[in-house]
Amino acid sequence: MLDGTPLIDAHVHVPLLDTLRPAWLQWARDFGVDGILENAWDEDGTPVPARLDELFAAQGVDVALLFCEYSPKATGMQIFEDLLPIVEYNPGRFRPVANVNPHLHFPIAAEVRRQLDLGAAALKLHPVHGGFRCDDAALYPAYHVLEERGVPLVVHCGTSSFPGSANENADPRFLIPVVRDFPGLDVVLAHGGRGWWYDAAAFLALSNDTVWLELSGLPPKRLPEYYANYDLGRLARRWIFGTDWPGVPGTAVNARAVADLLTDDVAAAVLGGNAMRVYAGLPPIPSAQE
């Protein structure tokens, strides 16, 4: 808990470092806490579960959602199974998030089911790094699986500076048919429309009760500027807290800065309550039940 409020970080990266392209490592060093790669990974570049658990506990994080990514042209091949030792170390704090790429996985529904059966709390798609659009019919079987199982879809919705990124694929308008065709599917827009799409992402969230804005990679002090065309208190009810760790100066600092923008009840929803509502099978946080 952070200052008595349950805290869920819905966007965390803990890959094997030797699976990554150099740009990812430089991003983590440029935007993360000094020495984070040395503190949380061993000399071989393998994340150390005990160190990670200690780091997140010290930041007040009750649950961290761990991402993988199959994007060989942009960031590298971050395999779902690489997350499982961390989850096994403390399943009360860590949950994995599935990932697929329609260029690499077929049949895609079978791969989604496989990763969900291993405990995934959501499916993340990265159209910018993976080189596809989310309205591609090849992805519809995956969406059917998610809707049937009550598992949310997380989509990278924002620009990326990594070489090889196809930023045009982050446009939230490509999700309009997905939201229409799968009315029972929660859709989380990671990075909240970062770049050119803040207004479009906000409109999509306010006009569809299954669409959420996830705040990873967004400096909290700039949120009122990014969403200046909307009532911040109303829009924030659609927010989910996330950091893009390790590329963040501090989880607790960011969480407190977000909370300072909001009333106490809305802040509690953003920092943990909305994630508990959206993501599948998160471990209970005792104080959240009181």
ZADO-1210 file (C-alpha; in nm, 4 decimals, padded with zeros to 6 digits):
<atoms>
<atom x="00.0000" y="00.0000" z="00.0000" code="MET" pos="1"/>
<atom x="00.1034" y="00.3591" z="-00.0550" code="LEU" pos="2"/>
<atom x="-00.0070" y="00.6045" z="00.2133" code="ASP" pos="3"/>
<atom x="-00.2907" y="00.3697" z="00.3076" code="GLY" pos="4"/>
<atom x="-00.4134" y="00.3249" z="-00.0512" code="THR" pos="5"/>
<atom x="-00.3790" y="00.0001" z="-00.2506" code="PRO" pos="6"/>
<atom x="-00.1378" y="00.0513" z="-00.5398" code="LEU" pos="7"/>
<atom x="-00.1255" y="-00.1498" z="-00.8631" code="ILE" pos="8"/>
<atom x="00.1362" y="-00.0786" z="-01.1267" code="ASP" pos="9"/>
<atom x="-00.0301" y="-00.2016" z="-01.4447" code="ALA" pos="10"/>
<atom x="00.2700" y="-00.1604" z="-01.6758" code="HIS" pos="11"/>
<atom x="00.6057" y="-00.3175" z="-01.5806" code="VAL" pos="12"/>
<atom x="00.8870" y="-00.4600" z="-01.7972" code="HIS" pos="13"/>
<atom x="01.1260" y="-00.7237" z="-01.6567" code="VAL" pos="14"/>
<atom x="01.2769" y="-00.9019" z="-01.9605" code="PRO" pos="15"/>
<atom x="01.5981" y="-01.0984" z="-01.9923" code="LEU" pos="16"/>
<atom x="01.8399" y="-00.8253" z="-02.0947" code="LEU" pos="17"/>
<atom x="02.0145" y="-01.0323" z="-02.3605" code="ASP" pos="18"/>
<atom x="01.6864" y="-01.0633" z="-02.5527" code="THR" pos="19"/>
<atom x="01.6674" y="-00.6870" z="-02.6083" code="LEU" pos="20"/>
<atom x="01.7934" y="-00.4436" z="-02.8658" code="ARG" pos="21"/>
<atom x="02.0390" y="-00.1746" z="-02.7445" code="PRO" pos="22"/>
<atom x="01.7781" y="00.1026" z="-02.7677" code="ALA" pos="23"/>
<atom x="01.5699" y="-00.0584" z="-02.4908" code="TRP" pos="24"/>
<atom x="01.8678" y="-00.0746" z="-02.2556" code="LEU" pos="25"/>
<atom x="01.9535" y="00.2880" z="-02.3265" code="GLN" pos="26"/>
<atom x="01.5897" y="00.3901" z="-02.2630" code="TRP" pos="27"/>
<atom x="01.5942" y="00.2197" z="-01.9229" code="ALA" pos="28"/>
<atom x="01.9190" y="00.3933" z="-01.8268" code="ARG" pos="29"/>
<atom x="01.8023" y="00.7337" z="-01.9534" code="ASP" pos="30"/>
<atom x="01.4628" y="00.7376" z="-01.7825" code="PHE" pos="31"/>
<atom x="01.4933" y="00.4975" z="-01.4899" code="GLY" pos="32"/>
<atom x="01.6505" y="00.5258" z="-01.1482" code="VAL" pos="33"/>
<atom x="02.0295" y="00.5278" z="-01.1546" code="ASP" pos="34"/>
<atom x="02.1663" y="00.1751" z="-01.1454" code="GLY" pos="35"/>
<atom x="01.8260" y="00.0071" z="-01.1844" code="ILE" pos="36"/>
<atom x="01.9523" y="-00.2544" z="-01.4318" code="LEU" pos="37"/>
<atom x="02.2336" y="-00.3499" z="-01.1961" code="GLU" pos="38"/>
<atom x="02.0086" y="-00.3560" z="-00.8893" code="ASN" pos="39"/>
<atom x="01.7220" y="-00.5659" z="-01.0268" code="ALA" pos="40"/>
<atom x="01.9092" y="-00.7902" z="-01.2745" code="TRP" pos="41"/>
<atom x="02.2081" y="-01.0159" z="-01.2140" code="ASP" pos="42"/>
<atom x="02.5392" y="-00.9991" z="-01.4007" code="GLU" pos="43"/>
<atom x="02.3982" y="-01.2260" z="-01.6735" code="ASP" pos="44"/>
<atom x="02.1024" y="-00.9945" z="-01.7356" code="GLY" pos="45"/>
<atom x="01.8444" y="-01.2159" z="-01.5674" code="THR" pos="46"/>
<atom x="01.5897" y="-01.0430" z="-01.3422" code="PRO" pos="47"/>
<atom x="01.6298" y="-01.1440" z="-00.9782" code="VAL" pos="48"/>
<atom x="01.2856" y="-01.2128" z="-00.8260" code="PRO" pos="49"/>
<atom x="01.3882" y="-01.1391" z="-00.4664" code="ALA" pos="50"/>
<atom x="01.5372" y="-00.8020" z="-00.5624" code="ARG" pos="51"/>
<atom x="01.2325" y="-00.7110" z="-00.7683" code="LEU" pos="52"/>
<atom x="01.0002" y="-00.8063" z="-00.4862" code="ASP" pos="53"/>
<atom x="01.1958" y="-00.5905" z="-00.2442" code="GLU" pos="54"/>
<atom x="01.2052" y="-00.2946" z="-00.4832" code="LEU" pos="55"/>
<atom x="00.8314" y="-00.2978" z="-00.5498" code="PHE" pos="56"/>
<atom x="00.7479" y="-00.3490" z="-00.1822" code="ALA" pos="57"/>
<atom x="00.9600" y="-00.0464" z="-00.0935" code="ALA" pos="58"/>
<atom x="00.7606" y="00.1609" z="-00.3434" code="GLN" pos="59"/>
<atom x="00.4293" y="00.0546" z="-00.1927" code="GLY" pos="60"/>
<atom x="00.3253" y="-00.1564" z="-00.4930" code="VAL" pos="61"/>
<atom x="00.0788" y="-00.4291" z="-00.3967" code="ASP" pos="62"/>
<atom x="00.0491" y="-00.5813" z="-00.7461" code="VAL" pos="63"/>
<atom x="00.2692" y="-00.5361" z="-01.0536" code="ALA" pos="64"/>
<atom x="00.1599" y="-00.6540" z="-01.3979" code="LEU" pos="65"/>
<atom x="00.4601" y="-00.7869" z="-01.5898" code="LEU" pos="66"/>
<atom x="00.4801" y="-00.7443" z="-01.9679" code="PHE" pos="67"/>
<atom x="00.6484" y="-00.9483" z="-02.2376" code="CYS" pos="68"/>
<atom x="00.6736" y="-00.8601" z="-02.6062" code="GLU" pos="69"/>
<atom x="00.7269" y="-01.0422" z="-02.9343" code="TYR" pos="70"/>
<atom x="00.8685" y="-00.7543" z="-03.1441" code="SER" pos="71"/>
<atom x="01.1969" y="-00.8671" z="-03.3025" code="PRO" pos="72"/>
<atom x="01.2258" y="-00.5649" z="-03.5340" code="LYS" pos="73"/>
<atom x="01.1924" y="-00.3016" z="-03.2599" code="ALA" pos="74"/>
<atom x="01.2716" y="-00.4076" z="-02.9034" code="THR" pos="75"/>
<atom x="01.3416" y="-00.7797" z="-02.9196" code="GLY" pos="76"/>
<atom x="01.1868" y="-01.1119" z="-02.8257" code="MET" pos="77"/>
<atom x="01.0666" y="-01.0966" z="-02.4651" code="GLN" pos="78"/>
<atom x="00.9148" y="-01.4395" z="-02.4033" code="ILE" pos="79"/>
<atom x="00.6107" y="-01.4957" z="-02.1815" code="PHE" pos="80"/>
<atom x="00.7726" y="-01.7888" z="-01.9999" code="GLU" pos="81"/>
<atom x="01.0582" y="-01.5617" z="-01.8893" code="ASP" pos="82"/>
<atom x="00.8119" y="-01.3895" z="-01.6542" code="LEU" pos="83"/>
<atom x="00.7057" y="-01.7026" z="-01.4718" code="LEU" pos="84"/>
<atom x="00.9969" y="-01.7353" z="-01.2253" code="PRO" pos="85"/>
<atom x="00.9156" y="-01.3869" z="-01.0946" code="ILE" pos="86"/>
<atom x="00.5476" y="-01.4707" z="-01.0609" code="VAL" pos="87"/>
<atom x="00.6293" y="-01.7982" z="-00.8882" code="GLU" pos="88"/>
<atom x="00.8492" y="-01.6172" z="-00.6354" code="TYR" pos="89"/>
<atom x="00.5592" y="-01.3994" z="-00.5183" code="ASN" pos="90"/>
<atom x="00.2257" y="-01.4643" z="-00.6904" code="PRO" pos="91"/>
<atom x="00.0639" y="-01.2242" z="-00.4466" code="GLY" pos="92"/>
<atom x="00.2562" y="-00.9326" z="-00.5947" code="ARG" pos="93"/>
<atom x="00.3305" y="-01.0294" z="-00.9554" code="PHE" pos="94"/>
<atom x="00.1006" y="-01.1283" z="-01.2432" code="ARG" pos="95"/>
<atom x="00.2052" y="-01.1854" z="-01.6050" code="PRO" pos="96"/>
<atom x="00.0442" y="-01.0261" z="-01.9084" code="VAL" pos="97"/>
<atom x="00.0211" y="-01.2223" z="-02.2341" code="ALA" pos="98"/>
<atom x="00.1470" y="-01.0924" z="-02.5680" code="ASN" pos="99"/>
<atom x="00.1033" y="-01.2068" z="-02.9276" code="VAL" pos="100"/>
<atom x="00.2086" y="-01.0823" z="-03.2680" code="ASN" pos="101"/>
<atom x="-00.0048" y="-01.1881" z="-03.5688" code="PRO" pos="102"/>
<atom x="00.3108" y="-01.2098" z="-03.7825" code="HIS" pos="103"/>
<atom x="00.4570" y="-01.4718" z="-03.5481" code="LEU" pos="104"/>
<atom x="00.1734" y="-01.6640" z="-03.3837" code="HIS" pos="105"/>
<atom x="-00.0675" y="-01.8961" z="-03.5645" code="PHE" pos="106"/>
<atom x="-00.3253" y="-02.0061" z="-03.4820" code="PRO" pos="107"/>
<atom x="-00.3404" y="-01.6967" z="-03.2686" code="ILE" pos="108"/>
<atom x="-00.6366" y="-01.8048" z="-03.0544" code="ALA" pos="109"/>
<atom x="-00.4484" y="-02.1147" z="-02.9425" code="ALA" pos="110"/>
<atom x="-00.1475" y="-01.9082" z="-02.8343" code="GLU" pos="111"/>
<atom x="-00.3693" y="-01.6665" z="-02.6425" code="VAL" pos="112"/>
<atom x="-00.5379" y="-01.9567" z="-02.4635" code="ARG" pos="113"/>
<atom x="-00.1992" y="-02.1081" z="-02.3819" code="ARG" pos="114"/>
<atom x="-00.0704" y="-01.7912" z="-02.2168" code="GLN" pos="115"/>
<atom x="-00.3980" y="-01.7283" z="-02.0336" code="LEU" pos="116"/>
<atom x="-00.3851" y="-02.0840" z="-01.9000" code="ASP" pos="117"/>
<atom x="-00.0423" y="-01.9987" z="-01.7555" code="LEU" pos="118"/>
<atom x="-00.1991" y="-01.7191" z="-01.5514" code="GLY" pos="119"/>
<atom x="-00.2042" y="-01.4069" z="-01.7687" code="ALA" pos="120"/>
<atom x="-00.4208" y="-01.1255" z="-01.6327" code="ALA" pos="121"/>
<atom x="-00.4580" y="-00.9544" z="-01.9735" code="ALA" pos="122"/>
<atom x="-00.3413" y="-00.9672" z="-02.3335" code="LEU" pos="123"/>
<atom x="-00.1108" y="-00.6865" z="-02.4486" code="LYS" pos="124"/>
<atom x="-00.0779" y="-00.5981" z="-02.8173" code="LEU" pos="125"/>
<atom x="00.1992" y="-00.3722" z="-02.9430" code="HIS" pos="126"/>
<atom x="00.1005" y="-00.2659" z="-03.2943" code="PRO" pos="127"/>
<atom x="00.3752" y="-00.0010" z="-03.3082" code="VAL" pos="128"/>
<atom x="00.6644" y="-00.2388" z="-03.2402" code="HIS" pos="129"/>
<atom x="00.4993" y="-00.5441" z="-03.3941" code="GLY" pos="130"/>
<atom x="00.4076" y="-00.3796" z="-03.7242" code="GLY" pos="131"/>
<atom x="00.0314" y="-00.4441" z="-03.7405" code="PHE" pos="132"/>
<atom x="-00.3028" y="-00.2718" z="-03.6866" code="ARG" pos="133"/>
<atom x="-00.5453" y="-00.3802" z="-03.4169" code="CYS" pos="134"/>
<atom x="-00.8395" y="-00.3900" z="-03.6583" code="ASP" pos="135"/>
<atom x="-00.6657" y="-00.6677" z="-03.8539" code="ASP" pos="136"/>
<atom x="-00.9111" y="-00.9563" z="-03.8955" code="ALA" pos="137"/>
<atom x="-00.6324" y="-01.1967" z="-03.8033" code="ALA" pos="138"/>
<atom x="-00.6610" y="-01.0718" z="-03.4448" code="LEU" pos="139"/>
<atom x="-01.0350" y="-01.1278" z="-03.4117" code="TYR" pos="140"/>
<atom x="-01.0007" y="-01.4887" z="-03.2922" code="PRO" pos="141"/>
<atom x="-00.7852" y="-01.3568" z="-03.0058" code="ALA" pos="142"/>
<atom x="-01.0518" y="-01.1019" z="-02.9155" code="TYR" pos="143"/>
<atom x="-01.3155" y="-01.3749" z="-02.9084" code="HIS" pos="144"/>
<atom x="-01.1072" y="-01.5698" z="-02.6559" code="VAL" pos="145"/>
<atom x="-01.0619" y="-01.2628" z="-02.4361" code="LEU" pos="146"/>
<atom x="-01.4305" y="-01.1749" z="-02.4386" code="GLU" pos="147"/>
<atom x="-01.5316" y="-01.5319" z="-02.3583" code="GLU" pos="148"/>
<atom x="-01.2922" y="-01.5498" z="-02.0636" code="ARG" pos="149"/>
<atom x="-01.3502" y="-01.2003" z="-01.9270" code="GLY" pos="150"/>
<atom x="-00.9867" y="-01.0982" z="-01.9820" code="VAL" pos="151"/>
<atom x="-00.9010" y="-00.7421" z="-02.0952" code="PRO" pos="152"/>
<atom x="-00.7095" y="-00.6276" z="-02.4012" code="LEU" pos="153"/>
<atom x="-00.4239" y="-00.3808" z="-02.3470" code="VAL" pos="154"/>
<atom x="-00.3056" y="-00.1900" z="-02.6556" code="VAL" pos="155"/>
<atom x="-00.0029" y="00.0362" z="-02.6931" code="HIS" pos="156"/>
<atom x="-00.1687" y="00.3675" z="-02.7835" code="CYS" pos="157"/>
<atom x="00.1087" y="00.6221" z="-02.8174" code="GLY" pos="158"/>
<atom x="00.4238" y="00.7069" z="-03.0043" code="THR" pos="159"/>
<atom x="00.7486" y="00.5156" z="-02.9543" code="SER" pos="160"/>
<atom x="01.1007" y="00.6411" z="-03.0203" code="SER" pos="161"/>
<atom x="01.2554" y="00.2956" z="-03.0670" code="PHE" pos="162"/>
<atom x="01.4076" y="00.2306" z="-03.4122" code="PRO" pos="163"/>
<atom x="01.1719" y="00.0314" z="-03.6309" code="GLY" pos="164"/>
<atom x="00.8550" y="00.1669" z="-03.4668" code="SER" pos="165"/>
<atom x="00.5465" y="00.2038" z="-03.6884" code="ALA" pos="166"/>
<atom x="00.3858" y="00.4905" z="-03.4974" code="ASN" pos="167"/>
<atom x="00.0977" y="00.5209" z="-03.7408" code="GLU" pos="168"/>
<atom x="-00.0388" y="00.1952" z="-03.5977" code="ASN" pos="169"/>
<atom x="-00.0984" y="00.3540" z="-03.2554" code="ALA" pos="170"/>
<atom x="-00.3963" y="00.5574" z="-03.3776" code="ASP" pos="171"/>
<atom x="-00.6910" y="00.4724" z="-03.1476" code="PRO" pos="172"/>
<atom x="-00.9361" y="00.4924" z="-03.4366" code="ARG" pos="173"/>
<atom x="-00.8196" y="00.1431" z="-03.5348" code="PHE" pos="174"/>
<atom x="-00.9821" y="00.0192" z="-03.2139" code="LEU" pos="175"/>
<atom x="-01.3276" y="00.1584" z="-03.2958" code="ILE" pos="176"/>
<atom x="-01.4423" y="-00.1597" z="-03.4772" code="PRO" pos="177"/>
<atom x="-01.2919" y="-00.3762" z="-03.2018" code="VAL" pos="178"/>
<atom x="-01.4874" y="-00.1914" z="-02.9326" code="VAL" pos="179"/>
<atom x="-01.8022" y="-00.2151" z="-03.1462" code="ARG" pos="180"/>
<atom x="-01.7661" y="-00.5821" z="-03.2380" code="ASP" pos="181"/>
<atom x="-01.6693" y="-00.7013" z="-02.8874" code="PHE" pos="182"/>
<atom x="-01.8970" y="-00.5099" z="-02.6481" code="PRO" pos="183"/>
<atom x="-01.8034" y="-00.7343" z="-02.3554" code="GLY" pos="184"/>
<atom x="-01.4289" y="-00.6755" z="-02.3920" code="LEU" pos="185"/>
<atom x="-01.2489" y="-00.4210" z="-02.1723" code="ASP" pos="186"/>
<atom x="-00.9874" y="-00.2321" z="-02.3755" code="VAL" pos="187"/>
<atom x="-00.7038" y="-00.0501" z="-02.1976" code="VAL" pos="188"/>
<atom x="-00.5142" y="00.2171" z="-02.3934" code="LEU" pos="189"/>
<atom x="-00.1581" y="00.2019" z="-02.2630" code="ALA" pos="190"/>
<atom x="00.0153" y="00.5422" z="-02.2640" code="HIS" pos="191"/>
<atom x="-00.3221" y="00.7141" z="-02.2964" code="GLY" pos="192"/>
<atom x="-00.2801" y="00.8382" z="-02.6543" code="GLY" pos="193"/>
<atom x="00.0732" y="00.9732" z="-02.6058" code="ARG" pos="194"/>
<atom x="00.1876" y="01.1943" z="-02.8906" code="GLY" pos="195"/>
<atom x="-00.0916" y="01.2978" z="-03.1270" code="TRP" pos="196"/>
<atom x="-00.3911" y="01.1127" z="-02.9867" code="TRP" pos="197"/>
<atom x="-00.4702" y="01.2358" z="-02.6338" code="TYR" pos="198"/>
<atom x="-00.8057" y="01.3813" z="-02.7410" code="ASP" pos="199"/>
<atom x="-00.9040" y="01.0769" z="-02.9461" code="ALA" pos="200"/>
<atom x="-00.8113" y="00.8354" z="-02.6665" code="ALA" pos="201"/>
<atom x="-00.9985" y="01.0418" z="-02.4081" code="ALA" pos="202"/>
<atom x="-01.3083" y="01.0623" z="-02.6274" code="PHE" pos="203"/>
<atom x="-01.3013" y="00.6871" z="-02.6836" code="LEU" pos="204"/>
<atom x="-01.2809" y="00.6241" z="-02.3085" code="ALA" pos="205"/>
<atom x="-01.5597" y="00.8649" z="-02.2201" code="LEU" pos="206"/>
<atom x="-01.7931" y="00.7367" z="-02.4907" code="SER" pos="207"/>
<atom x="-01.7443" y="00.3642" z="-02.4163" code="ASN" pos="208"/>
<atom x="-01.7704" y="00.2184" z="-02.0685" code="ASP" pos="209"/>
<atom x="-01.5346" y="-00.0651" z="-02.1683" code="THR" pos="210"/>
<atom x="-01.2427" y="00.1637" z="-02.2640" code="VAL" pos="211"/>
<atom x="-00.9779" y="00.2784" z="-02.0131" code="TRP" pos="212"/>
<atom x="-00.6751" y="00.5079" z="-02.0249" code="LEU" pos="213"/>
<atom x="-00.3557" y="00.3687" z="-01.8729" code="GLU" pos="214"/>
<atom x="-00.1017" y="00.6315" z="-01.7649" code="LEU" pos="215"/>
<atom x="00.2342" y="00.4627" z="-01.8214" code="SER" pos="216"/>
<atom x="00.5024" y="00.6840" z="-01.9675" code="GLY" pos="217"/>
<atom x="00.3097" y="01.0062" z="-01.8962" code="LEU" pos="218"/>
<atom x="00.4604" y="01.2600" z="-01.6496" code="PRO" pos="219"/>
<atom x="00.1812" y="01.3156" z="-01.3943" code="PRO" pos="220"/>
<atom x="00.2320" y="01.6917" z="-01.3747" code="LYS" pos="221"/>
<atom x="00.1539" y="01.7167" z="-01.7469" code="ARG" pos="222"/>
<atom x="-00.1730" y="01.5210" z="-01.7401" code="LEU" pos="223"/>
<atom x="-00.3859" y="01.8385" z="-01.7059" code="PRO" pos="224"/>
<atom x="-00.2083" y="01.9737" z="-02.0151" code="GLU" pos="225"/>
<atom x="-00.2440" y="01.6554" z="-02.2187" code="TYR" pos="226"/>
<atom x="-00.6161" y="01.6314" z="-02.1430" code="TYR" pos="227"/>
<atom x="-00.6879" y="02.0038" z="-02.1312" code="ALA" pos="228"/>
<atom x="-00.9994" y="01.9676" z="-02.3472" code="ASN" pos="229"/>
<atom x="-01.1704" y="01.7436" z="-02.0895" code="TYR" pos="230"/>
<atom x="-01.2939" y="01.7710" z="-01.7333" code="ASP" pos="231"/>
<atom x="-01.0009" y="01.6071" z="-01.5562" code="LEU" pos="232"/>
<atom x="-01.2032" y="01.4788" z="-01.2607" code="GLY" pos="233"/>
<atom x="-01.4524" y="01.3078" z="-01.4903" code="ARG" pos="234"/>
<atom x="-01.1894" y="01.1676" z="-01.7255" code="LEU" pos="235"/>
<atom x="-00.9761" y="01.0394" z="-01.4373" code="ALA" pos="236"/>
<atom x="-01.2498" y="00.7926" z="-01.3472" code="ARG" pos="237"/>
<atom x="-01.1370" y="00.6094" z="-01.6626" code="ARG" pos="238"/>
<atom x="-00.7664" y="00.6096" z="-01.5676" code="TRP" pos="239"/>
<atom x="-00.5521" y="00.3137" z="-01.4604" code="ILE" pos="240"/>
<atom x="-00.2144" y="00.3774" z="-01.2993" code="PHE" pos="241"/>
<atom x="00.0975" y="00.2340" z="-01.4612" code="GLY" pos="242"/>
<atom x="00.4571" y="00.3466" z="-01.4896" code="THR" pos="243"/>
<atom x="00.6440" y="00.1735" z="-01.7767" code="ASP" pos="244"/>
<atom x="00.8968" y="00.0551" z="-01.5160" code="TRP" pos="245"/>
<atom x="01.2013" y="00.0525" z="-01.5260" code="PRO" pos="246"/>
<atom x="01.1815" y="00.3683" z="-01.7380" code="GLY" pos="247"/>
<atom x="01.0398" y="00.5803" z="-01.4556" code="VAL" pos="248"/>
<atom x="01.2112" y="00.7991" z="-01.1921" code="PRO" pos="249"/>
<atom x="01.0084" y="00.6429" z="-00.9106" code="GLY" pos="250"/>
<atom x="00.6830" y="00.4503" z="-00.8773" code="THR" pos="251"/>
<atom x="00.5759" y="00.6049" z="-00.5460" code="ALA" pos="252"/>
<atom x="00.6671" y="00.9545" z="-00.6651" code="VAL" pos="253"/>
<atom x="00.4526" y="00.9121" z="-00.9766" code="ASN" pos="254"/>
<atom x="00.1620" y="00.7612" z="-00.7838" code="ALA" pos="255"/>
<atom x="00.1580" y="01.0452" z="-00.5293" code="ARG" pos="256"/>
<atom x="00.1786" y="01.3022" z="-00.8082" code="ALA" pos="257"/>
<atom x="-00.1233" y="01.1472" z="-00.9816" code="VAL" pos="258"/>
<atom x="-00.3163" y="01.1334" z="-00.6528" code="ALA" pos="259"/>
<atom x="-00.2423" y="01.5021" z="-00.5878" code="ASP" pos="260"/>
<atom x="-00.4424" y="01.5918" z="-00.9000" code="LEU" pos="261"/>
<atom x="-00.7572" y="01.4151" z="-00.7796" code="LEU" pos="262"/>
<atom x="-01.0075" y="01.3796" z="-00.5001" code="THR" pos="263"/>
<atom x="-00.9377" y="01.0951" z="-00.2592" code="ASP" pos="264"/>
<atom x="-01.2055" y="00.8629" z="-00.3969" code="ASP" pos="265"/>
<atom x="-01.0991" y="00.9102" z="-00.7592" code="VAL" pos="266"/>
<atom x="-00.7324" y="00.8717" z="-00.6661" code="ALA" pos="267"/>
<atom x="-00.8064" y="00.5398" z="-00.4936" code="ALA" pos="268"/>
<atom x="-00.9814" y="00.4150" z="-00.8087" code="ALA" pos="269"/>
<atom x="-00.6956" y="00.5240" z="-01.0348" code="VAL" pos="270"/>
<atom x="-00.4170" y="00.3811" z="-00.8187" code="LEU" pos="271"/>
<atom x="-00.5775" y="00.0428" z="-00.7666" code="GLY" pos="272"/>
<atom x="-00.9539" y="00.0158" z="-00.7775" code="GLY" pos="273"/>
<atom x="-00.9982" y="00.0388" z="-01.1537" code="ASN" pos="274"/>
<atom x="-00.7290" y="-00.2218" z="-01.2168" code="ALA" pos="275"/>
<atom x="-00.8935" y="-00.4596" z="-00.9689" code="MET" pos="276"/>
<atom x="-01.2148" y="-00.4167" z="-01.1669" code="ARG" pos="277"/>
<atom x="-01.0615" y="-00.4646" z="-01.5131" code="VAL" pos="278"/>
<atom x="-00.7772" y="-00.7177" z="-01.4973" code="TYR" pos="279"/>
<atom x="-00.8504" y="-01.0862" z="-01.4592" code="ALA" pos="280"/>
<atom x="-00.7874" y="-01.2722" z="-01.1363" code="GLY" pos="281"/>
<atom x="-00.5672" y="-01.0244" z="-00.9523" code="LEU" pos="282"/>
<atom x="-00.4725" y="-01.1393" z="-00.6030" code="PRO" pos="283"/>
<atom x="-00.6857" y="-00.9702" z="-00.3375" code="PRO" pos="284"/>
<atom x="-00.5400" y="-00.6712" z="-00.1552" code="ILE" pos="285"/>
<atom x="-00.6694" y="-00.7047" z="00.2036" code="PRO" pos="286"/>
<atom x="-00.7240" y="-00.3342" z="00.2649" code="SER" pos="287"/>
<atom x="-00.9209" y="-00.3048" z="-00.0588" code="ALA" pos="288"/>
<atom x="-01.1803" y="-00.5389" z="00.0898" code="GLN" pos="289"/>
<atom x="-01.2352" y="-00.3400" z="00.4096" code="GLU" pos="290"/>
</atoms>
